[in-house]
Amino acid sequence: MHIAEGYLPPVQAAAWFAVSAPFVVHGSRALVRQVRQDPESKLLLGAAGAFTFALSALKIPSVTGSCSHPTGTGLGAVLFRPPVMSVLGGIVLLFQAVLLAHGGLSTLGANIFSMAIVGPWVAYGVYLLARRLGGSLDVAVFLAAALGGLATYCVTSVQLALAFPDPTSGFLGAVVKFGGIFAVTQIPLAISEGLLSVLVVRLLTRVSGDELRRLGVLRKPQEVAA
């Protein structure tokens, strides 16, 4: 979903920076607070960032000016809440733009909004809903990671449609066109990301159960991923 450098009109690119900035500022404060209150979480924070970096670097050609790939932000949102992921995701996107030419600096605001803001918030909302409805940890994490990734691509489709409306069907037609192209690769990727996230949580449950309980992911001393 990384929109390529220079692909958005300058006014729209600037607007996405303006929309994303408050979330990143709030997330920076949340990240500092997290580290101060729980210094032992630094290693897991780094792992969440590395997970996002690794998955979102696995790009598959898709829409012109963009690509398909897992996002990796759903897992981090479950562990540390969406505000923290706005910062971790933003750092990942910046490094990828500079070091891998994956995305771009001018489109960084748009990419942060879709992958590091909307994706994590949708993922966390789905996770909370699944848990409140009695879903197991595995089910909640799977749905969070999968639907958070799909939400990211829905937003990217809207962003591209705003920049390049269809000559015949306009904005809505362009949303359907971009979304349909993304769906071919992104639905299987979202399912794969959900399954991988479940495996990671199972591993963390075994090796870092106490930390997951401090973060509120494991609710009871006896709870484990199924």
C-alpha positions in Angstrom: 0.0 0.0 0.0 3.0 2.3 0.1 2.1 5.1 -2.3 5.2 5.9 -4.4 7.2 9.1 -4.2 5.7 12.0 -6.1 2.5 10.0 -7.0 0.1 12.2 -5.1 -0.7 15.9 -6.0 1.3 18.2 -3.7 -1.8 19.7 -2.0 -3.2 16.2 -1.2 0.2 15.0 0.0 0.4 18.0 2.4 -3.1 17.4 3.6 -2.3 13.9 4.6 0.7 15.1 6.6 -1.6 17.6 8.4 -4.2 14.9 9.2 -1.5 12.4 10.4 0.5 14.8 12.5 -1.8 15.0 15.6 -1.9 11.2 15.8 1.9 10.9 15.6 2.4 13.6 18.3 -0.1 11.9 20.6 1.5 8.5 19.9 4.9 9.9 20.7 3.7 10.9 24.2 2.1 7.4 24.6 5.3 5.7 23.6 7.3 7.8 26.1 4.8 7.0 28.8 4.9 3.3 28.0 8.7 3.2 28.3 8.7 5.1 31.6 6.0 3.0 33.2 7.3 -0.3 31.9 11.0 -0.1 31.0 11.1 -3.9 30.5 8.7 -3.5 27.5 11.5 -1.9 25.4 12.5 -5.3 23.9 9.0 -6.1 22.9 8.5 -2.6 21.5 11.5 -3.2 19.3 10.2 -6.6 18.2 6.9 -5.1 17.3 8.6 -2.5 15.2 10.8 -5.1 13.5 7.8 -7.3 12.8 6.1 -4.4 11.1 9.3 -3.5 9.1 9.8 -7.1 7.9 6.3 -7.8 6.8 5.6 -4.4 5.2 8.9 -4.7 3.2 7.6 -7.8 1.4 6.0 -6.0 -1.5 4.1 -7.5 -4.4 3.4 -5.5 -7.5 -0.2 -4.3 -7.6 -1.8 -0.9 -8.4 0.4 1.5 -10.4 2.1 3.8 -7.9 1.6 1.4 -5.0 1.9 -2.3 -4.1 0.5 -5.1 -1.9 2.1 -6.5 1.3 1.2 -7.5 4.8 1.4 -4.5 7.2 2.3 -6.1 10.6 0.7 -3.2 12.5 -2.2 -5.2 13.9 0.0 -7.2 16.3 1.6 -4.1 17.6 -1.8 -2.5 18.1 -3.0 -5.5 20.2 0.2 -5.4 22.3 0.7 -1.6 22.8 -2.5 0.1 21.6 -2.9 2.2 18.4 -1.2 5.4 19.5 2.1 3.7 20.0 1.8 2.1 16.6 1.4 5.4 14.9 5.0 6.2 15.9 6.5 2.8 15.3 4.7 2.5 12.0 5.8 6.0 11.0 9.4 5.2 11.8 9.1 2.0 9.7 7.7 3.9 6.8 10.4 6.6 7.0 13.2 4.1 7.0 11.6 2.1 4.1 11.3 5.3 2.1 14.9 6.4 2.7 16.7 3.0 2.7 14.5 0.9 0.4 12.8 3.4 -1.9 9.6 1.7 -0.7 7.0 4.5 -0.5 8.3 8.0 -0.5 9.0 11.1 1.6 6.3 13.3 -0.1 3.7 10.5 0.4 4.8 9.7 3.9 1.8 11.4 5.5 -0.6 9.4 3.4 1.2 6.2 4.1 1.3 6.8 7.8 -2.4 7.6 7.9 -3.4 4.3 6.1 -0.9 1.9 7.6 0.1 3.4 11.0 -3.1 5.1 12.0 -6.3 3.6 10.5 -4.9 0.0 10.3 -4.0 -0.2 14.0 -7.2 1.5 15.2 -9.3 -0.9 13.2 -7.3 -3.8 14.4 -7.6 -2.8 18.0 -11.3 -2.2 17.7 -11.8 -5.6 16.2 -9.6 -7.2 18.8 -11.6 -5.6 21.7 -14.9 -6.5 20.1 -13.9 -10.1 19.6 -12.7 -10.4 23.2 -15.9 -8.9 24.6 -18.0 -11.3 22.6 -16.1 -14.2 24.2 -13.7 -14.9 21.4 -10.4 -16.6 22.3 -7.1 -14.8 22.1 -6.2 -16.7 18.9 -9.5 -15.6 17.2 -9.2 -12.0 18.4 -5.6 -11.7 17.2 -6.3 -13.3 13.8 -9.3 -11.0 13.1 -7.4 -7.9 14.3 -4.4 -8.5 12.1 -6.4 -9.6 9.1 -9.0 -6.8 9.2 -6.5 -4.2 10.2 -4.5 -5.0 7.1 -7.6 -4.9 4.9 -8.6 -1.5 6.4 -5.2 -0.1 5.4 -5.8 -1.0 1.8 -9.3 0.4 1.8 -7.9 3.7 2.9 -5.2 3.6 0.3 -7.8 2.9 -2.4 -9.6 6.1 -1.2 -6.4 8.1 -1.3 -5.6 7.0 -4.8 -9.2 7.6 -5.9 -9.1 11.1 -4.6 -5.9 11.7 -6.6 -7.0 9.9 -9.7 -10.8 9.7 -10.1 -12.1 7.6 -12.9 -12.9 9.7 -16.1 -16.2 8.0 -16.4 -17.4 6.8 -13.0 -15.5 9.4 -10.9 -14.3 9.0 -7.4 -16.5 6.1 -6.4 -15.7 4.2 -9.5 -12.0 4.7 -8.9 -12.4 3.4 -5.3 -14.0 0.2 -6.6 -11.3 -0.1 -9.3 -8.3 0.3 -6.9 -9.9 -1.8 -4.2 -10.7 -4.6 -6.6 -7.1 -4.7 -7.9 -5.8 -4.7 -4.3 -8.2 -7.4 -3.2 -6.6 -10.0 -5.6 -3.4 -10.0 -3.6 -4.4 -8.4 -0.3 -7.1 -10.8 0.9 -4.7 -13.8 0.9 -2.0 -11.7 2.5 -4.4 -10.6 5.2 -5.3 -14.1 6.0 -1.6 -15.1 6.1 -0.8 -12.1 8.3 -3.5 -13.1 10.7 -2.2 -16.7 11.0 1.4 -15.5 11.5 0.3 -13.0 14.2 -1.4 -15.8 16.0 1.7 -17.9 15.9 3.8 -15.0 17.3 1.3 -14.4 20.1 1.4 -18.1 21.0 5.2 -17.9 21.1 5.1 -14.7 23.3 2.6 -16.4 25.6 5.2 -19.1 26.3 8.3 -17.0 26.6 6.9 -13.7 27.9 3.6 -14.5 29.5 4.2 -12.1 32.5 4.8 -9.2 30.1 1.7 -10.0 28.1 -0.3 -9.9 31.4 1.2 -6.5 32.3 0.1 -5.3 28.9 -3.4 -6.7 29.4 -3.2 -9.1 26.5 -3.5 -12.2 28.8 -6.3 -11.5 31.2 -5.8 -14.3 33.7 -2.7 -16.1 35.1 -3.9 -19.3 33.6 -4.9 -17.9 30.2 -2.9 -19.1 27.2 -3.3 -18.9 23.5 -5.3 -22.0 22.3 
